[in-house]
Amino acid sequence: MIPYGRHHLEEDDIQAVADVLRHGDLTQGPKIAEFERAIAQYVGARFAVAVSSGTAALHLACLVAELGPGDVVASTPNTFVASTNCACYVGATPRFVDIDPETLNLDPVALARLAETESLSAIIPVHFAGLPCDMPAIHAVARRSGAFVIEDASHALGARHEDGTRVGSCRWSDVTVFSLHPVKILATGEGGLLTTNDEALYRRLLRLRSHGIAKNPEDFVAAGGLDAEGRPNPWHYEMQELGFNYRMTDLQAALGLTQLAKIDRFLTRRRQVRARYDEAFADLRFLRTTQKGGVDRSAHHLAVVRIDFAGLGMPRAKFMQELASHGIHTQVHYIPVYRQPYYARFDVRPAAFPEMERYFSEALTLPIYYGLAAEDQELVIARVLDLCR
Ligand SMILES: *Cc1c(COP(=O)(O)O)cnc(C)c1O
């Protein structure tokens, strides 16, 4: 079976994990800080914090944004549920904004319109399929509303903004979040990252990652932390707020480091796969490729096409079954989050999101990943062409 996405491991990745098993710390050891430094440098941010998943990273981002009941958080419906679940975790209210049909990202014009009638506490733009959102426009809305900006860059490690800076540099946001789930650009098993340029946010993220406990004597506030001479007592630690165990392990950080060393290769190959689809599907009547404006900047986490299934006279389920019968696994990214039964409590009407609804009816994700063999991609193309003609 050819999946829609897949991680890629090489011998040095396996060796790096085995080395930690033989010599290292299993939970937080030196590889965590090394990985965080490497990521911060790669994306061009001052600080990075490694955590147990992208979802944990989103939750911590909402906590440092001080979101809670009564706060409204704007995001896109074209995403994985985790992008807005994090707002629900802290009791805030998610509000969806329709997408731009060209970028498939949150439409900054619709966002600005929402900001005129609603007081937004935070905005969570998602760089869908690896294409960065129009961050200067989103940042301008955030500035006017005083909203905190959390970039969900789970798809977009290595992608670049229009000005050439890398996603994660937080030039137009407070915090950026990445996922290291195996289907994403780099794999650490489970894993997530936050980047920021704000030192106070950084210190708080470190504390929240581990139960809200401060270990650094400079941060102690309680009596009993220091002895009569002002030296830290060796047994002392302080839980200063309610945190979590969202730590990444050294095993995962070691894998993250060897994976990061391969990222240029990974991105180049993904771009090639995408370019081949664009070439092969250029002349089809009922199939269109997407996000054409940013192919050289995207991280190409997903290869999404739009198919007019009604025009073609074949329902999407049948189209997917036909491909599956040839060993080709496709998917739909995404069911609009507001259509999820849990989200019914937020009183959302699909009719309020015409672009998202149209896109959802046409979306199909084709295989794209570093290890996709050229002949396997040609098989995908041949079968899709068969079905579209
Ligand atoms: C994968 C993903 C997440 C969640 O990341 P995990 O590491 O699986 O917790 C969040 N947002 C988006 C857009 C994702 O694709």
Residues whose N, C-alpha, C, O or C-beta is under 5 A from the ligand:
A	BS01	LIG	S53 G54 T55 T79 F80 A82 S83 D152 S154 S179 L180 H181 G191 G192
